[in-house]
Amino acid sequence: SETHVVSAYTFQGTATNWPTLPPIGRPIANNKVYILNHDLQPVPIGIAGELYIGGTGVAKGYLNRPELTAQKFISNPFIERGESLLYKTGDLARYLPDGNIEYLGRIDNQVKIRGFRIELGEIEAFLNTHSQIQQAVVIAREDIPGNKRLIAYFIPAQEQFSTHNLRRFLQDKLPDYAIPSNFVKLEFLPLTPNGKIDRKALPEPDKIRPELENNFVAPRNQTEELLANIWSELLEVEKVGIQDNFFELGGDSLLATKLIFQIRETFQIKIYVKTLFYSPTIVKLAPTIEEILQTGVYDKEKIDFNAEAILDLTIIPQTTVNQNIVEPQNILLTGVTGFVGAYLLDELLRKTSANIYCLIRANNTDLAKQKLKNKLEDYLLWDEKLSSRIIPVVGDLCSRFFGLPTEKFNFLAHEIDVIYHSGAWVNHIYPYTVLKSANVLGTQEILRLASETSVKPVHFISSLGVLPSSSNSESTTILESAPLTETPNLKSGYIQSKWVAEKLVMAASDRGIPTCIYRLPMITADTNTGVSNINDRICRQIKGCLQLGMVPILESKLVDNWVPVNDMSQAIVYLSRKENSLGKTFHLMNSTSTSLNHLFDWICSLDSSVKKVSSNDWVSELSNHPENVLYPYILKLEFQIEKSTEKQAEIPSQIIDTQNTNNGLKGSQIIQFTPIDEKYFETMLSYLTNSSKS
């Protein structure tokens, strides 16, 4: 092979002052370098884009590799006459004000861990903005088969630094599955001969205990000693102190599941993952285990959810309601990178002429735009013609005023006509205390915005899970107009957070803020494309069964209610644009429910290699496959299967009223939601099968 030089850079001053990673430089004679966005348009100076090379040095393609040639060598859109090619490098770069080009990393640096697609460049971009970091790179390592982990390598910008602070910094900006397990300090990053970071040469992390907020305290008794040994082996850390937090040592949901299995085996007790979130240190977990050994149960601290559901007294409507309700000019939408939120955005763009302000957690506006575009492209929803009406707002539901400067928050309070609040941290393993910040306090900030300047209607996306089951309510019919029960007995921390958030929305309504509540069932694949939320419970169930090659035979008629995502988004937008919807709650349900046994029958029908086994054998086999997408949920599944043998699981827990919904949808295209049958499931399965290959 032959390398062509297309740029040059002149070092200034003495070598001791030269940068560790110098700029690429400027294009040399007869060569052109372009930095373009996804639409092949040049980006402004200082903005990152993909590096393209043109000019006389560009080849015609790869020898005997036509597909790769078509992908990497494209027609030059900036040459009007004659034939000219651009080489698509896959490198991320930007122009500096002095005309030199700075290399930023690889654009295609994506990995999959436990079913989640992770952009390594996004993590690196956040790290590189931290004051303690001179330069950082993140990779996925699999030093132990089946245990793929994110590792961050960094050159510190100062002698005093804290990996604990780095972890906390990222936790405020990224989902938990994108937080590196280890942070490795290096004096320099290894480079390839052409000056790029040599990721393959990055060292294996050592097993030294990382720097934490607390000092090391050794185990004091046998229980603590046993736990410390288990943690040390799982987390690959030489020694673990009793005050060390499992998750700050690099623990995640997969390792948490493995930990609970080992605790069960070591102490011969029944304990669940959620206990680890209440007691994430050995000094807290050891007494919990001893309590279970003595009494057989662990009575965790009770949360007074009614006390949690008290709306901030300062949230009071300042003026009358904004008049632009049916035909708003400016809409705020949260949760837009989520499944339902993305489809709501698409429907609002098509059914209104409004500008859609989208609250997105990102490092800057450009990354927010790219993040949203990538997500919409994943869902096959991106439409360039409509994109000019999408306005990203970089903010965080977990922060007061969304972390925005006061003037920006006030600007939104003045401009926005109506709010659609779909944003939430959806996690069915984490306890309420972990999810409260995003799901409860985030909703409170939405209501604060709605009350400022002109009063704005709030359309709140909730869940049917907040309704009481037959085991904690004697009523046989739950009306849409009925208040939520005052004594919730909700098992999931996520549903508990949605219950509290709903109560806040109802309190805001009582104070004069117009609200609508939409309680959703399980949202499933697009009826036309099969596009699905590949990380939701149903998709994981399907993929997990396919990976195992077996499905469980359930002893009872456990059912789910499914509504296709495109049906749901059309229904919500239609209802939200009717003035008489304000003040109402809507139960959006399919007229027929879907049996989980039917789901498993469809899997076997469409894949003859999948066999049926008893539920106990299925759980046992799953426990031997930590790489399976369902493994982090195995203890929850085990509990659900145990409950499914109870008599109450065979009968519907209650009748859920849908009169508001039925009346409201009259005259729309969604009089009845698409029935869930094997043909629909085949479309969904086809998408899931294809997406797992990418």
N, C-alpha and C positions, 0 to 999 in steps of 0.2 A: 504494500500500500504506500501511498505518498501523501504527505501533509503539505497543504498550501498555506502560506502565511498571508493573512488578509488584513492584519492590523499591527500597529506598533505603538509602544509607549516609551517615553524618555524619562528616566529617573532623574530627579533633581536633588542636589545637596549630597551629603555623605550617606554611606550605606546604612549607618546606624539609624538614620531617620526615614529610611524607606519603609513603606507599608508592608505588613505581613503578606497580604494578598493584594498586589497592585491592580489597577484597572486594566481592562483589556487593551485600552488605548484608542487610537483613531484608525479608520480604514486607510490602507495604503493605496497607491495609484492603481487605477483600473479595477478597483473593488468597491462594492457598495455594501453597507451594513444597515439594516432596517430593524427597528424595534416596534413591533406591531401588537395590537390587541387581537381578540378572538375574531373580530370582523375584518382583519387585515388592514386596519387603519393605524397610522403612526400615533404613538402615545406622546404626551407632552414631556418636556425635559423633567427628569426626576421621577417619572412614573414608570413602574415596572411593566415590562411586556416581553413577548417572545422574540428572541434574536433570529433574524433571517439574513442570509448572506447571498449577495448577488455579484455580478461582474464576470470578468473573463476567466477567473479561476474556478468557477462552479462547473462541476462535471455534468454529464447528461443523465446520470443515474447510477444505480448499483448494478454490477455485472450479474446477469441471470437472476435478478430479484425484482420482477416487475411490480409486485404488490408494494414492496417497501419503497421502490422508486416513486410510485404514484403517491404514496403517503408523505414522503420527505421532500420531493422536488416538485414545486408548484410553479405555475405560470406567473411571471412577474406582473402584478397589476399596475405598476407604475411606469411601464414601458408601453407606449402607444403603438409603435411600429417595430416590426421584426420580432424574432422569437427570442425570448429571454427567460431564464429560470431563476427561482429563488430556492435556496436550501433551508429547510425548516430545521433548526438545530435542536429544539427542545430545551434550550437554555433560557433562563430568566435573566434579564439584564435591564439596565436603564442608562440613559444619557445623563452625564453630569453637566453642570453649567459651563464647565470649561471645554466641552466638546468631547471629552473622553467617555468611554463606555465602561460601566461597572458590571461585573458578573455577580449575580445574586443566587444562583443555584439552578437546579433542574426543575422544569415545569411539570414533567411527568412523574414526579417523585411521590407516587401514591402507594400505600400498602393497605392490606386488609388484615385486621386483627379481630378475632372472635366475631366475624361477620360485619364489622364496621369498616367502612372505607375511610382512611385517614390521610389527609394531606400533610406530609412531613414539612413542606415548605411553609404552611400556615403556622405550625408550631415554631419553626425556626424564626419566622418573621416576628412573632411575639417576643421570643427570647432575645432577639437582637435589638429590641427597643429598650430592654432593661438596663438600668444604669450600671449594674454590676457586670454586664456582659460586653466583652470586646467583639467576640465572634462566636457563633454557636452553630452546631449541625445536629440533626436528629436522624437516627436510623432505627430500623426494626431488626433485632437480633433474635436468633433462636439457638442459643448455646445448649439448651436442653431440648430434645425433640418434643414437640407439642406445646412448648412454652415460649411463644413469640412475645417479645417485650420491646417497648420503646425505650431507647437510651439517648439521652441528650449529652453531647460532648461540648465543652465550652472553654474558651480562653477568658479568664476573668479580667475585668477592666481595672481592678484595684486589688490590693492585697487582702483587704477585709471583705469577705463575701459570705453569703449564707445560702446553702442549697435549700434550706427550709423556706426562706423568703422566695426563692425562685419557684418552688412548688406552689406556694400560696398565690403568687403572682399569676401563674398559669391557671390555677383553679378558678380564678375570677373571670377568665377569658375563654376557656375551652371546656368541652364536655369531659367527663371523668375518664372515658376510654382513650382520650387523646393526651392525657398527662403522662409524661415519661416516668418509667419505674425508677430509673437511676439518672443521676446527674454526675458526670465524670469531668473533673477539672484536668485540663491539659495545658502544657506550656506553649504548644503549637499544634495546629491541625496538619496531618500528613497531606501532602499534595502530589498529584500526578505530574509527569514531566511537562505537561502543557498548562500547569498552574491551577488545575481544578482540585477540589477536595477529594482525596482518595478515601472514599467511604469504606472500601474493603480493608484498608490498613488501620482503621480505628481499633484500638485495643479492646479486649474483653474486659468488662468492668470487674474491679477487684471486689472482695467481700468485706471490706472495711465498713464498719457502721458509719452511715452518713452523719453529717452535722445536723443536729436537731435543736429545737428550742430548749429542750430539757437536757440535763446532764444524765450520764449513764448511772442507773441504779440496778445492782445485781439482784437476781431472784433470792427470796428469803425463805421459801419453803418448797416442799415437793411439787405442789400444784403449779407454782410459778416456774419452777425449774423445768417441768415437763412442757409447759406452754412455750417457754423461751427456746427450748430445743426444737419444737415443731416450727415455730416462727423462723428460727435461724435457717433451718433446712429449706423451707418453702421460699423464703425471701432472699436466699443466698447471701445472708449477712453473717459475719463471723460471730458476733455476739449481739444479743437483744436485751435491752433494759426493760424493767417492768413498767416504766412510765413512757416507753416509746409507742407512738401511735402506729398501728398496723398499716394504715393507708399512707402515712408519711414516710414509711420505710419502703414504699413501692408496691404495697398491696393493691389489688384490684378485685373486681367481682369474681373472676375466675379463680384467683388465689384464695379469695374469701371462701368460696365453695369448697376448695380442696382443704382449707384449714378446718372448716366445720366437720368435714368427713373424718379428718384425722383426730379431732377432738372427740367425736362420737366413738371412734374405735378405741382411743386411748382410755377414755373415762367411762365408756359404756353408758352414755346418757343420750337423750334426745334434745338437740339444740339446733337452732335455725340461724341462717345468715343474718337476719335482722338483729339478732342479739349482739353480733359483732359491731354493728353501728351504734348501739347503745353503750357498748363496753369495748372501745377500740384499743385499749391498753391492757397489758397483762394484769396490772394492779387493780383494774376494774373487772376484768373477765374472770380472774381466778375466784373471787368470792361468788360470782354468778354460778360458776360450775359447782362450787362447794354447796351452794344453796340447792341446786338441782339434785346433787347427790344425796342430800339430806331429806329433801321434801318431795322430789320428783317433778317439781315445777319451778319456774322462775317468774315471780310476780314483778314485772318491770314497772317502772314509774308510770303512773296514769297521767294522761294529758287531759286537761279540761278544755275540750274543743269549743265549748260555748264561750269561754273566756278568751280563747284565741280569735274568735269571730267578732271582735269589737272593732268597728271602723274608727280610724283616726278622727278625733273630734274636730280637727281643723279642716276636714274635707266637707265643705258646705258650698252648695251652688251660689255663685256670685251674682248671676244675672238670669234672664229668662233663657229658655231653650233656643238654640240655634234653629233657624227656619229651614236651612238646607238639609232636610232629613231624607226626603224621597229622592232628590236629585243633588247629592252633595258635590261640591267642587273639589274638596280635599278630604281624603280618608286616611286614617292611621290603621295599619294592620300589623299585628304582632304574630310571631310564630310562623313567619312566611317561609322559612327554610324547612319547616316540618311538612308532613304529608298533607294534612287537611289545610294548613295555611297556604301552601303553594297552590292548591286547587281553588281556594277562596280568592287568591290574588288573580288567577286566570279568569275566574268567573266575574269578578268585579271589573277587571279591565274590559271584558267583552260586554257587560250589561250596563256599565256606567261610562260617563266621559270624564270621570274624576281623576285627579292625580292621586296616586297611592303612595303614601309615605310608609316605608317598611322598616320597622325597628329590627336591626340586625347586630349581633355581637361580632365584632371584627376589629382589626387593628386600625383601619382607616377606611375612608369611603370607597377607595378603589378596590380594596380587598373585599369589602362588603358587596359591591356590585358583582365582582367575580364569583363570590361565594353563592350569591343568589342565582346568577346566570347558570352556574354549574348545576345547582340543584334543580332548576327548572328544565335544563337540558336532560338531566337524569330522568325526570318525570315526563319527558317529551312535551313540555308545555311552553318552551321558549318561543316567543314570537317577536321578531325584531321590530315589526311595525308598531307594536304596542309598547315597546320598552321605554320610549321617551317619557311615558307617564309614570314610570317607576322611580321613586326618589328614596334611595337608601338613607336611613338615619342610624348612625353608629351609636349604639346604646346597649344597656344591659338591664333586664327586668329585675335583677337582684339588687340593684342600687337605687338609692333615693334619687328622684328625678331622672331615673334611668342612667345615672352617671353623666348627664348632659350639663353643660354650663347653663347658668340661670337664664341667660338671654335666649339660648336655643330652646329650652323648655318653654319659656314664655312665648316664643315664636310659634311653636306647635300649638300651644293653648289658644293662640289667636287665630291660626290658620285652619286647624282641623275642624271639620263639620260633624264627623261621626267616627266612632272607634269600633273596630272588630278585634276582640282580644282572644286570639287562638293560641298564644304563646304559653308554654308550660314545659316543665321538666318532667317528661314521662318516664318513670322508672318504677317497676312493680316490686323491686327488691329493697330499695332504700326506705328508711323510716320517714315519718312526717318531719322530724326535726331537720333532716338533711334537705328536704324538698320545700320547706316552708319559705325560704328566701325568695325563690323564683316564683312559686305558685301562689303563695298567699300575699307576701309583701309586694310582689310584682303586680298583682291584681289591685292592691291598694294604691300603688302609684298610677295605674291606669285610671282609677276612679278620681285620684287627685287631679290628673290632667283634665278629665272630663268636667270637673267642677270649676276650673279656672277660666277667666274671661267669659266667653259665651259657653253656656252649658251644652255638652255634647252627648248624644245617645251612645250607650255602650252595649254592643252585642257580644255577649260572653259565651264562649264555647266551653261547655261542661260535659259531664259524663252521666249516663244512666246508673253508673255504679254508686252514685251518692244516695240512691234510693234504698230504703230499708229492705232487707230480705224477710222472708216469712218467719225466720227464726227470731227476729227482733221486732216484729210488728204484727199485730193481729189483724190489720186491715187487709181486705182481699183486693181492693182496687186503690191504686195510687193516682190521684187526679193531678193534672198539670198545674192546677190552681192551688193545690195543697201546699202548705209550708213544709219545709224540711223538718224531720223529726228532731226533737231537742236532745235526744240521747243517742247519738250515733254509736253503732257497734261495728265499725268498718275495719276490715282486716288490713287493707293495703295502705301504706303511708301515702301513696299517690292519691288514692280516693279520699283519704282523710283531708289531704291538702285541697282537693277540689271542693269538698263539702264546706270547709272553712271559707274558701274563696267565694263560693256561691252565697254564703251568709253575708259576706261583705258587700256583694253586689246587691242583695236584697235590702241591706241597711242603707246603701246609697240611694236605692229607689225610694225608700221611705223618706229620705231627705230631699227628694225632688230631682234626682238625676234619672232621666229616662233610661230604662234598661230592658233588654231581652235576654233570656237564658235559653240556650239550645243544648239539651241533654242528648248526647250521642251514644250509640251502641258501638260495636266493633266496626271500624271503617276499613273496607277491603278494596280489592283491585278495581281499577278503571274498567268499565264494561267493554270499552272499545279496544284498548291497548293491552290490558292485563297488568299495566303498571301498578306496582304494589309498594307498600312501605316494608322493605325487605327485613327491617329489624323489629317489626312488631311481633306480638305474641303468636298470631296465627301463622305468619310466614316462617317464623323460627320453628314452630311446631311442624310445619310441612317439610322444611329443609332438614330439620333434625331427624325426622322419620326416614327421609330419603337417604340421609347419610348412614343411618343405622341399618337400613334395609328391612325395617320392621315397624309395625304400628301396634299400639296397645288395644286390647279388647276391653272396653269399659263395661262394668257391670250395671251401670245405670244410664239413664237417658240425659246425660249432660248436654245442654244446648247453649248455643251462642246466637245473638241476633246480629246479622251482618247487613250493612248497607254499602253499596259501591261508592267510592269517593266522589266520582263525578255527579252521581245523583245527589249526594249529600250537599256538595258545594252549591249546586243549582237551587236546592230547596232553601238553604240558609239565606242566600242572597235574595231570592224571591220574597221570602218572609220578611227579611230585614228592610225591604223597600216599601213595605205597606205600613202606613202610619198607624193603623189600628193594631199592629203587632206589639207596639211599645207597652211595656208593663206585663207582658205575658211570658210564660215558660212553655217551651215546646219539647215534647218527647218525640224525637225523630227515629222511628223504628220501622223495620221491615214487617210486613203483615205475617210472614212466616219465619220461624226460627230455624237454625241449622244445627242438627245433631252432630256432635263430634264423632260419633260412630259413622255417620254418613260421610264426614270428611275423610276418615280413615279408609272407608270403602272406596271412595273416589281415588285416593292415592293408589290403592292396590289395583283398581281397575285400569288406571292409566300407566302403571308401572308394574308389570307382572313379577318382577324380581323382589318386590316388597312382600313380606309375609306377615301374618297376624300372630301375635303371641299374647300371653296373659299380661296384664298390666304390671304385675310384680316382676316378671321376666324382662319386660321392656325397661323398667327403671333400673334393674340390675345390670342390663347390658349398657345402658346409657352411662352408668357410673364408671364403666371401664374405658370411656372415650372422652377424656377432657377436652379434646379438640372439637367435639361436636358443638354446634351453635346453641344447643339446649342445655349444655352442661352447667352453666352458671345458674340455671333455673331449676336444677334437678330436685332440690329440697322442697321448693314450692310445688313442683309437679307431684312429688311424692305425697305431700300433704293433701293436694287436691284430689288425687286418686283415692286416698284413704277416705276423704269426705264423700266421694262419689258413691261409696258403698252404702251410705246411710239412706234411709227411706226417703227423706225429704228431698234428696237430689233427683228423685224420679218424677217429681211433680213441679209445675211452675211455681215459683215462690210467691208470685202475685200477678194480678192483672194490672197492666200499666195503661192508663188513659192516654189517648192521642187525639182528643177532640179538637183542641186548639190547632194542632198540626193539620189534621184532615180539613178543617174549615179554612185554614189559612192558605192551603195549597190548591184550593179549588180555582180553576182557571189557569193553572200553571201546566207546564209540560211534565211535572212530577206529581201526578195524582197518586201514583203507587210506585214504590221503589222496586227496582228490578229484582225478580225472584232469584234466589241462589240455587242453582242446579248444577248438574255435572258438566254441562256445556260451558257455563260461566267459569267453573273451577278449572276446566281445561285451558281456557284463555289465561287464567291467573298462573297456572302451573307452568305454562309455556314461557311466560315472562320470567318467572323465578328460576327456571332451569337455565335460560339464556343469561340472566344477570349473574348467576353463580360462576359462569365461565369467564366473566370479564374481570 
